[in-house]
Amino acid sequence: MAKLIEDVRKSFESSPFFLHIGFEIIEFREGNVLLKLPIRNQLLNANDSLHGGVHATMLDLVLGMCIRSTTKTRCTTISLNINYLAPSTEGDVYATGEILKQGYRIVTVEGEMKDENGNILAKGLGTYKLIRD
């Protein structure tokens, strides 16, 4: 099983979008994913804080990664709700996810983003469809 989870991790790390944004996987074990993103000027909005779309992207990604690490099955987002709680302007941000309910085809998962000081920046709740071949 270790080989399979490593293959899943590598599929994320080799994604052009993943590389473009600048994400880094800190931890990738079954049901336990920690994603890191250094804040760069290119990711800031007109208010000089991390763009909300980056929050949504990071949470969507970590939630999908959490599902994939557990199910070893591809998935796609059905819905994603983000609550933005605090701005961030510099340093690194981190995201984690946790499965709340898993069925045969549908998974509900929640996650949160924090800054390097542990302050919660955003929380997300998502519903994903497992792609069963």
Salt bridges, closest charged atoms under 4 A:
ASP7 OD1 - LYS3 NZ 3.13
GLU13 OE2 - ARG9 NE 3.09
GLU27 OE2 - ARG29 NH2 2.45
GLU30 OE1 - LYS72 NZ 3.17
ASP92 OD2 - LYS36 NZ 3.57
GLU112 OE2 - LYS114 NZ 3.33
GLU112 OE1 - LYS123 NZ 2.86
ASP133 OD1 - ARG74 NH2 3.31
